[in-house]
Amino acid sequence: MNLRVAAAAAIACLAFGGAIAGAQARFEAVNQDAIEGVSGLRVVTVRDRAHNTCYLVFVNEPAHRAEARPPAPPDLEQVRAERDQRLADLVHAYEQDRSAIPGTIIPNPLRYELLGGAMQIDYALVVLEQLFLRLEDAIERLAGASRTAMTAMATPC
């Protein structure tokens, strides 16, 4: 089976190799000029030897932009550990306030619930900030991706 595939590949190379070489010899870039005032726009004159025709090919390539990297976002593991420590400290403070003087009115649990919720929101904001930075980075990479536009028109040689 491998011998058949190798033989077929060899025959295909011999059959199409001449056509590819002929196509490369068929076209010739005669002239190439940049247009002043329009950055990235070039005009290439291509001669088709088989039909004795020339083509003007207008090529527009975007200018390369330097990438500005935003500052590195905080480490999520570190932020998570800080949040957990703050929540543990809050629970410990609540327990101390409850048992400070036996038989007295307990501290308001809503205060501690509000503080705990605020800590959770702070952590969620850091996570969202990182997600938005990743999204903005992906959008910047897509916006800066190289795109080339070409148009060709026949012209006398």
Backbone as a chain_set.jsonl record, in Angstrom:
{"seq": "MNLRVAAAAAIACLAFGGAIAGAQARFEAVNQDAIEGVSGLRVVTVRDRAHNTCYLVFVNEPAHRAEARPPAPPDLEQVRAERDQRLADLVHAYEQDRSAIPGTIIPNPLRYELLGGAMQIDYALVVLEQLFLRLEDAIERLAGASRTAMTAMATPC", "coords": {"N": [[0.83, -1.186, 0.0], [1.93, 1.288, 0.856], [3.873, 1.558, -1.057], [2.351, 1.967, -3.342], [1.178, 4.446, -2.753], [3.451, 6.068, -2.642], [4.327, 5.802, -5.277], [2.173, 6.971, -6.645], [2.36, 9.579, -5.674], [4.835, 10.327, -6.72], [4.296, 10.257, -9.467], [2.349, 12.261, -9.609], [3.872, 14.495, -8.882], [5.647, 14.623, -11.039], [3.845, 15.073, -13.112], [2.463, 17.468, -12.445], [4.489, 19.156, -11.743], [5.807, 20.386, -13.889], [3.789, 22.067, -14.828], [3.495, 23.839, -12.705], [6.037, 25.006, -12.648], [5.948, 26.148, -15.163], [3.924, 28.042, -14.807], [5.138, 29.743, -13.037], [7.129, 30.815, -14.614], [5.578, 32.091, -16.39], [4.473, 34.491, -15.41], [5.684, 37.757, -14.651], [7.034, 40.139, -12.528], [7.137, 43.376, -13.336], [7.388, 46.045, -12.489], [7.391, 47.903, -9.437], [5.867, 50.099, -7.294], [5.536, 52.474, -4.628], [2.825, 54.399, -3.394], [2.822, 57.757, -2.74], [1.735, 59.447, 0.188], [-0.28, 57.698, 0.815], [-0.141, 55.399, 3.089], [1.194, 52.152, 2.986], [0.124, 51.412, 0.54], [0.732, 49.908, -2.522], [1.7, 49.651, -5.974], [1.884, 47.176, -8.313], [3.243, 46.124, -11.307], [2.452, 43.527, -13.384], [3.474, 41.174, -15.757], [1.945, 39.042, -18.083], [3.199, 36.536, -19.791], [2.217, 34.56, -21.458], [-0.216, 35.484, -22.543], [0.561, 37.933, -23.382], [-0.048, 40.277, -21.907], [-0.44, 42.921, -19.568], [-0.871, 43.571, -16.081], [-2.111, 45.746, -13.609], [-1.591, 45.619, -10.282], [-2.987, 46.479, -7.337], [-1.949, 46.755, -4.119], [-2.76, 46.759, -0.789], [-1.433, 47.058, 2.293], [-1.689, 46.902, 5.767], [-0.234, 49.213, 8.093], [2.237, 48.286, 10.442], [1.588, 48.15, 13.864], [2.915, 49.167, 16.993], [2.716, 47.147, 19.845], [1.165, 47.961, 22.807], [1.498, 46.882, 25.958], [-0.698, 46.237, 28.607], [-0.425, 46.902, 32.171], [0.569, 44.158, 34.253], [-2.002, 42.065, 35.426], [-3.273, 41.534, 38.794], [-2.331, 38.623, 40.696], [-4.582, 36.014, 40.759], [-4.751, 33.933, 42.625], [-3.398, 34.976, 44.83], [-5.052, 37.168, 45.408], [-7.39, 35.807, 46.008], [-6.563, 34.388, 48.289], [-6.079, 36.551, 50.035], [-8.688, 37.558, 50.229], [-9.986, 35.366, 51.482], [-8.62, 35.359, 53.907], [-9.376, 37.838, 54.954], [-12.137, 37.393, 55.228], [-12.076, 35.322, 57.113], [-10.959, 36.709, 59.275], [-13.042, 38.491, 59.722], [-15.133, 36.764, 60.539], [-13.962, 35.811, 62.87], [-13.82, 38.225, 64.339], [-16.551, 38.715, 64.648], [-17.306, 36.51, 66.226], [-15.812, 37.088, 68.522], [-17.026, 39.505, 69.33], [-19.579, 38.572, 69.929], [-19.173, 36.945, 72.154], [-18.009, 38.57, 74.025], [-19.037, 39.878, 76.386], [-20.876, 37.984, 78.391], [-24.409, 37.49, 78.343], [-25.173, 39.962, 77.441], [-26.499, 42.17, 74.873], [-26.265, 40.866, 71.616], [-23.92, 41.606, 68.938], [-24.839, 43.407, 65.94], [-25.712, 41.271, 63.406], [-26.133, 41.875, 60.756], [-24.373, 43.865, 60.064], [-21.903, 42.519, 59.87], [-22.547, 40.734, 57.869], [-22.944, 42.496, 55.763], [-20.332, 43.561, 55.5], [-18.962, 41.195, 54.804], [-20.216, 40.612, 52.365], [-19.348, 42.83, 50.892], [-16.626, 42.273, 50.726], [-16.695, 39.99, 49.113], [-17.719, 41.094, 46.769], [-15.642, 42.856, 46.107], [-13.664, 40.983, 45.441], [-14.923, 39.748, 43.253], [-14.948, 41.897, 41.475], [-12.22, 42.177, 40.899], [-11.769, 39.765, 39.56], [-13.485, 40.109, 37.354], [-12.23, 42.331, 36.215], [-9.833, 41.182, 35.335], [-10.85, 39.395, 33.447], [-11.943, 41.197, 31.587], [-9.584, 42.492, 30.784], [-8.297, 40.384, 29.46], [-10.128, 39.999, 27.389], [-10.006, 42.515, 26.092], [-7.343, 42.398, 25.253], [-7.466, 40.28, 23.429], [-9.163, 41.43, 21.513], [-7.573, 43.569, 20.661], [-5.464, 42.125, 19.496], [-6.83, 40.953, 17.356], [-7.644, 43.248, 15.976], [-5.213, 44.272, 15.21], [-4.306, 42.406, 13.455], [-2.754, 41.236, 10.496], [-3.973, 42.274, 7.455], [-4.433, 42.02, 4.058], [-5.277, 43.7, 1.131], [-6.171, 43.356, -2.281], [-6.349, 44.409, -5.661], [-6.792, 43.933, -9.103], [-6.179, 45.018, -12.43], [-6.455, 44.93, -15.971], [-4.03, 46.135, -18.301], [-2.472, 47.777, -21.074], [0.685, 46.607, -22.313]], "CA": [[0.0, 0.0, 0.0], [2.811, 2.449, 0.924], [4.56, 1.656, -2.339], [1.395, 2.559, -4.281], [1.043, 5.869, -2.427], [4.692, 6.721, -3.048], [4.351, 5.851, -6.736], [1.186, 7.967, -7.06], [2.91, 10.896, -5.361], [5.903, 10.605, -7.682], [3.672, 10.549, -10.766], [1.702, 13.574, -9.487], [4.925, 15.522, -8.91], [6.145, 14.748, -12.399], [2.793, 15.608, -13.977], [2.112, 18.855, -12.103], [5.687, 19.958, -11.521], [6.051, 21.21, -15.075], [2.76, 23.109, -14.893], [3.812, 24.854, -11.686], [7.219, 25.738, -13.115], [5.513, 26.968, -16.298], [3.157, 29.179, -14.295], [6.082, 30.682, -12.435], [7.833, 31.494, -15.694], [4.581, 32.812, -17.187], [4.255, 35.831, -14.855], [6.9, 38.485, -14.288], [6.792, 41.447, -11.919], [7.911, 44.323, -14.113], [7.64, 47.266, -11.742], [6.705, 47.981, -8.147], [5.986, 51.463, -6.769], [4.7, 52.871, -3.489], [2.113, 55.645, -3.66], [3.073, 58.714, -1.659], [0.545, 59.983, 0.832], [-1.148, 56.601, 1.248], [0.789, 54.43, 3.66], [0.886, 50.749, 2.779], [-0.436, 51.124, -0.788], [1.741, 49.695, -3.562], [1.213, 49.261, -7.296], [2.811, 46.229, -8.921], [2.917, 45.813, -12.703], [2.747, 42.117, -13.639], [3.332, 40.807, -17.172], [1.539, 37.673, -18.407], [3.917, 36.249, -21.032], [1.433, 33.683, -22.33], [-1.227, 36.279, -23.246], [1.178, 39.213, -23.708], [-0.879, 41.277, -21.25], [0.058, 43.4, -18.284], [-1.888, 43.845, -15.064], [-1.742, 46.584, -12.472], [-2.096, 45.018, -9.045], [-2.931, 47.419, -6.217], [-1.828, 45.988, -2.879], [-2.843, 47.602, 0.404], [-1.021, 46.334, 3.492], [-1.771, 47.807, 6.918], [1.018, 49.519, 8.787], [2.396, 47.531, 11.682], [1.514, 48.986, 15.068], [3.605, 48.649, 18.168], [1.747, 46.718, 20.844], [1.35, 48.468, 24.161], [0.993, 45.886, 26.882], [-1.174, 46.805, 29.864], [0.29, 46.36, 33.327], [0.161, 42.794, 34.582], [-3.072, 42.028, 36.422], [-2.862, 40.862, 40.029], [-2.443, 37.171, 40.717], [-5.882, 35.638, 41.337], [-4.557, 33.1, 43.82], [-3.047, 35.874, 45.927], [-6.25, 37.936, 45.737], [-8.308, 34.865, 46.659], [-6.049, 34.129, 49.645], [-6.329, 37.753, 50.834], [-10.125, 37.594, 50.517], [-10.293, 34.335, 52.468], [-8.079, 35.793, 55.196], [-10.233, 38.925, 55.453], [-13.391, 36.785, 55.672], [-11.798, 34.606, 58.363], [-10.811, 37.734, 60.311], [-14.373, 39.026, 59.993], [-15.836, 35.762, 61.339], [-13.32, 35.823, 64.192], [-14.254, 39.454, 65.025], [-17.956, 38.523, 65.028], [-17.324, 35.578, 67.358], [-15.308, 37.798, 69.708], [-18.046, 40.464, 69.756], [-20.708, 37.828, 70.503], [-18.833, 36.342, 73.438], [-17.216, 39.502, 74.829], [-19.656, 39.989, 77.706], [-22.033, 37.097, 78.383], [-25.671, 38.021, 78.826], [-25.472, 41.271, 76.853], [-27.064, 42.13, 73.526], [-25.261, 40.459, 70.623], [-23.705, 42.627, 67.903], [-25.731, 43.337, 64.79], [-25.126, 40.374, 62.4], [-26.238, 42.468, 59.42], [-23.129, 44.617, 59.818], [-20.883, 41.574, 59.425], [-22.992, 40.22, 56.582], [-22.657, 43.548, 54.781], [-18.876, 43.596, 55.276], [-18.601, 39.981, 54.064], [-20.677, 40.793, 50.988], [-18.464, 43.808, 50.245], [-15.375, 41.577, 50.392], [-16.967, 39.114, 47.977], [-17.859, 41.961, 45.6], [-14.291, 43.307, 45.749], [-13.001, 39.878, 44.754], [-15.574, 39.581, 41.953], [-14.502, 42.984, 40.613], [-10.862, 41.861, 40.437], [-11.907, 38.699, 38.566], [-14.05, 40.724, 36.148], [-11.196, 43.18, 35.608], [-8.917, 40.306, 34.599], [-11.547, 38.887, 32.266], [-12.022, 42.283, 30.609], [-8.242, 42.696, 30.222], [-8.063, 39.318, 28.481], [-10.984, 40.279, 26.242], [-9.426, 43.658, 25.377], [-6.118, 41.935, 24.606], [-7.867, 39.494, 22.251], [-9.69, 42.371, 20.52], [-6.414, 44.284, 20.11], [-4.751, 41.231, 18.588], [-7.625, 40.821, 16.135], [-7.626, 44.523, 15.255], [-3.88, 44.477, 14.657], [-3.93, 41.308, 12.566], [-2.39, 41.668, 9.151], [-4.956, 42.045, 6.401], [-3.963, 42.558, 2.8], [-6.313, 43.826, 0.098], [-5.579, 43.433, -3.603], [-7.212, 44.606, -6.809], [-5.997, 43.88, -10.334], [-6.865, 45.452, -13.658], [-5.637, 44.745, -17.178], [-3.511, 47.346, -18.91], [-1.568, 47.421, -22.174], [2.111, 46.536, -21.927]], "C": [[0.878, 1.256, 0.0], [3.556, 2.67, -0.384], [3.649, 2.305, -3.38], [1.25, 4.061, -4.042], [2.282, 6.639, -2.875], [4.765, 6.854, -4.565], [3.369, 6.903, -7.254], [1.698, 9.382, -6.807], [4.0, 11.277, -6.349], [5.333, 10.97, -9.039], [3.019, 11.929, -10.742], [2.732, 14.694, -9.538], [5.454, 15.726, -10.319], [5.109, 15.407, -13.311], [2.54, 17.088, -13.715], [3.324, 19.743, -11.902], [5.992, 20.883, -12.676], [5.039, 22.334, -15.183], [3.05, 24.218, -13.89], [5.017, 25.672, -12.126], [6.852, 26.634, -14.288], [4.741, 28.19, -15.84], [4.088, 30.203, -13.667], [6.845, 31.443, -13.508], [6.865, 32.337, -16.522], [4.425, 34.252, -16.705], [5.567, 36.451, -14.419], [6.493, 39.828, -13.687], [7.715, 42.451, -12.6], [8.32, 45.528, -13.273], [6.849, 47.228, -10.443], [6.947, 49.365, -7.569], [5.081, 51.645, -5.565], [4.047, 54.202, -3.835], [2.305, 56.565, -2.463], [1.757, 59.219, -1.102], [-0.431, 58.922, 1.3], [-0.231, 55.501, 1.772], [0.295, 53.011, 3.416], [0.338, 50.403, 1.408], [0.694, 51.044, -1.808], [1.057, 49.331, -4.863], [2.289, 48.384, -7.92], [2.333, 45.973, -10.349], [3.394, 44.398, -12.971], [2.492, 41.826, -15.112], [2.992, 39.33, -17.292], [2.153, 37.357, -19.77], [3.092, 35.396, -21.988], [0.422, 34.474, -23.149], [-0.705, 37.651, -23.676], [0.32, 40.375, -23.192], [-0.211, 41.685, -19.955], [-1.124, 43.686, -17.363], [-1.302, 44.781, -14.027], [-2.393, 45.964, -11.242], [-1.883, 46.041, -7.935], [-2.971, 46.6, -4.929], [-1.834, 46.968, -1.715], [-2.519, 46.742, 1.614], [-1.073, 47.297, 4.663], [-0.403, 48.029, 7.536], [1.06, 48.736, 10.086], [2.399, 48.493, 12.856], [2.292, 48.331, 16.19], [2.558, 48.311, 19.23], [2.119, 47.289, 22.203], [0.703, 47.471, 25.112], [0.506, 46.567, 28.152], [-0.387, 46.23, 31.029], [-0.279, 44.985, 33.695], [-0.932, 42.816, 35.65], [-2.611, 41.291, 37.673], [-3.101, 39.361, 39.934], [-3.741, 36.781, 41.432], [-5.736, 34.798, 42.594], [-4.234, 33.968, 45.029], [-4.268, 36.673, 46.369], [-7.258, 37.044, 46.457], [-7.861, 34.586, 48.091], [-6.288, 35.333, 50.564], [-7.813, 37.859, 51.198], [-10.497, 36.581, 51.587], [-9.8, 34.732, 53.853], [-8.938, 36.903, 55.797], [-11.573, 38.374, 55.942], [-13.196, 36.022, 56.983], [-11.636, 35.589, 59.518], [-12.167, 38.318, 60.697], [-15.191, 38.058, 60.851], [-15.268, 35.733, 62.755], [-13.753, 37.059, 64.984], [-15.705, 39.325, 65.475], [-18.062, 37.599, 66.236], [-16.832, 36.25, 68.635], [-16.346, 38.787, 70.231], [-19.226, 39.752, 70.419], [-20.407, 37.33, 71.904], [-18.047, 37.281, 74.341], [-17.763, 39.6, 76.254], [-20.903, 39.111, 77.691], [-23.277, 37.788, 78.959], [-26.009, 39.394, 78.278], [-26.047, 41.086, 75.457], [-25.949, 41.778, 72.537], [-25.088, 41.569, 69.587], [-24.639, 42.381, 66.722], [-25.103, 42.434, 63.715], [-25.206, 40.946, 60.986], [-24.984, 43.265, 59.062], [-22.053, 43.688, 59.264], [-21.256, 40.949, 58.077], [-22.708, 41.225, 55.476], [-21.159, 43.62, 54.474], [-18.405, 42.369, 54.486], [-19.021, 40.071, 52.608], [-19.794, 41.766, 50.231], [-17.131, 43.157, 49.856], [-15.561, 40.661, 49.185], [-17.082, 39.932, 46.688], [-16.497, 42.484, 45.15], [-13.541, 42.225, 44.976], [-13.598, 39.681, 43.36], [-15.144, 40.677, 40.985], [-13.096, 42.731, 40.077], [-10.919, 40.781, 39.356], [-12.465, 39.27, 37.259], [-13.035, 41.606, 35.442], [-10.221, 42.33, 34.796], [-9.582, 39.756, 33.34], [-11.657, 39.964, 31.189], [-10.662, 42.576, 29.992], [-7.926, 41.629, 29.181], [-8.883, 39.546, 27.227], [-10.433, 41.437, 25.412], [-8.155, 43.254, 24.644], [-6.452, 41.131, 23.347], [-8.407, 40.404, 21.149], [-8.554, 43.147, 19.871], [-5.633, 43.409, 19.139], [-5.517, 41.055, 17.286], [-7.594, 42.1, 15.311], [-6.272, 44.758, 14.588], [-3.432, 43.383, 13.707], [-3.699, 41.838, 11.153], [-3.487, 41.284, 8.166], [-4.441, 42.741, 5.15], [-5.121, 42.575, 1.82], [-5.616, 43.991, -1.242], [-6.67, 43.649, -4.64], [-6.32, 44.59, -8.04], [-6.84, 44.357, -11.509], [-5.904, 45.339, -14.829], [-5.247, 46.092, -17.761], [-2.607, 46.958, -20.077], [-0.123, 47.458, -21.715], [2.927, 47.619, -22.566]], "O": [[0.618, 2.189, -0.759], [3.836, 3.803, -0.774], [4.108, 3.096, -4.204], [1.205, 4.85, -4.986], [2.172, 7.735, -3.424], [5.206, 7.879, -5.085], [3.684, 7.642, -8.187], [1.494, 10.277, -7.627], [4.079, 12.431, -6.77], [5.826, 11.888, -9.694], [3.111, 12.682, -11.711], [2.497, 15.727, -10.165], [5.685, 16.857, -10.747], [5.459, 16.207, -14.179], [2.417, 17.875, -14.654], [3.196, 20.967, -11.892], [6.388, 22.031, -12.475], [5.389, 23.442, -15.587], [2.87, 25.398, -14.191], [5.02, 26.895, -11.994], [7.368, 27.744, -14.41], [4.885, 29.266, -16.421], [3.842, 31.406, -13.76], [7.172, 32.614, -13.314], [7.297, 33.208, -17.278], [4.259, 35.153, -17.528], [6.448, 35.774, -13.889], [5.699, 40.563, -14.275], [8.936, 42.38, -12.453], [9.464, 45.977, -13.339], [5.788, 46.61, -10.357], [8.094, 49.766, -7.372], [4.004, 51.054, -5.482], [4.658, 55.04, -4.498], [1.995, 56.206, -1.327], [0.785, 59.397, -1.836], [-1.321, 59.211, 2.099], [0.378, 54.764, 0.996], [-0.882, 52.71, 3.617], [0.104, 49.229, 1.121], [1.498, 51.966, -1.948], [-0.038, 48.767, -4.86], [3.447, 48.784, -8.042], [1.168, 45.645, -10.574], [4.576, 44.089, -12.813], [1.444, 42.175, -15.654], [3.646, 38.475, -16.694], [1.681, 37.854, -20.792], [3.253, 35.5, -23.204], [0.216, 34.176, -24.325], [-1.443, 38.44, -24.266], [0.006, 41.315, -23.922], [0.494, 40.897, -19.325], [-2.226, 44.0, -17.814], [-0.151, 44.636, -13.616], [-3.614, 45.81, -11.186], [-0.752, 46.42, -7.629], [-3.914, 45.847, -4.687], [-1.02, 47.889, -1.66], [-3.251, 45.801, 1.924], [-0.55, 48.407, 4.565], [0.465, 47.157, 7.506], [0.037, 48.55, 10.746], [3.102, 49.504, 12.858], [2.324, 47.107, 16.32], [1.636, 49.087, 19.48], [3.24, 47.12, 22.682], [-0.508, 47.252, 25.064], [1.222, 47.392, 28.72], [0.25, 45.185, 30.894], [-1.456, 44.701, 33.472], [-0.803, 43.507, 36.661], [-1.662, 40.509, 37.618], [-3.962, 38.898, 39.186], [-3.966, 37.175, 42.576], [-6.523, 34.942, 43.53], [-4.736, 33.724, 46.126], [-4.5, 36.841, 47.566], [-7.906, 37.479, 47.409], [-8.686, 34.551, 49.004], [-6.655, 35.166, 51.727], [-8.158, 38.206, 52.328], [-11.248, 36.904, 52.507], [-10.47, 34.48, 54.854], [-9.199, 36.912, 57.0], [-12.094, 38.834, 56.958], [-14.055, 36.072, 57.864], [-12.121, 35.334, 60.62], [-12.41, 38.607, 61.869], [-15.869, 38.484, 61.786], [-16.019, 35.641, 63.727], [-14.025, 36.955, 66.18], [-16.056, 39.776, 66.565], [-18.822, 37.873, 67.165], [-17.377, 36.008, 69.712], [-16.532, 38.901, 71.442], [-19.809, 40.275, 71.369], [-21.298, 37.297, 72.754], [-17.471, 36.833, 75.332], [-17.018, 39.423, 77.219], [-21.89, 39.458, 77.043], [-23.202, 38.555, 79.92], [-27.054, 39.944, 78.628], [-26.076, 39.975, 74.928], [-24.843, 42.314, 72.608], [-25.995, 42.375, 69.378], [-25.156, 41.279, 66.54], [-24.062, 42.788, 63.161], [-24.434, 40.549, 60.113], [-24.588, 43.327, 57.898], [-21.37, 44.031, 58.299], [-20.388, 40.672, 57.249], [-22.283, 40.851, 54.383], [-20.768, 43.727, 53.312], [-17.552, 42.485, 53.606], [-18.279, 39.659, 51.716], [-19.514, 41.556, 49.051], [-16.576, 43.449, 48.797], [-14.678, 40.57, 48.331], [-16.599, 39.51, 45.638], [-16.223, 42.551, 43.952], [-12.869, 42.509, 43.984], [-12.864, 39.471, 42.394], [-14.989, 40.416, 39.792], [-12.812, 43.04, 38.92], [-10.208, 40.863, 38.355], [-11.97, 38.946, 36.18], [-12.98, 41.631, 34.213], [-9.828, 42.715, 33.695], [-8.948, 39.663, 32.289], [-11.484, 39.674, 30.005], [-10.581, 42.878, 28.801], [-7.352, 41.932, 28.135], [-8.399, 39.316, 26.118], [-10.393, 41.362, 24.184], [-7.912, 43.717, 23.529], [-5.795, 41.286, 22.317], [-8.135, 40.171, 19.971], [-8.567, 43.362, 18.659], [-5.189, 43.877, 18.091], [-4.909, 41.011, 16.216], [-7.526, 42.046, 14.083], [-6.198, 45.373, 13.524], [-2.309, 43.417, 13.203], [-4.369, 42.763, 10.695], [-3.873, 40.12, 8.063], [-4.06, 43.911, 5.188], [-5.856, 41.596, 1.691], [-4.599, 44.676, -1.341], [-7.779, 43.132, -4.508], [-5.228, 45.159, -8.033], [-8.048, 44.127, -11.568], [-4.71, 45.611, -14.706], [-6.014, 47.054, -17.725], [-2.023, 45.874, -20.048], [0.246, 48.242, -20.84], [4.135, 47.695, -22.343]]}, "num_chains": 1, "name": "protein.A"}
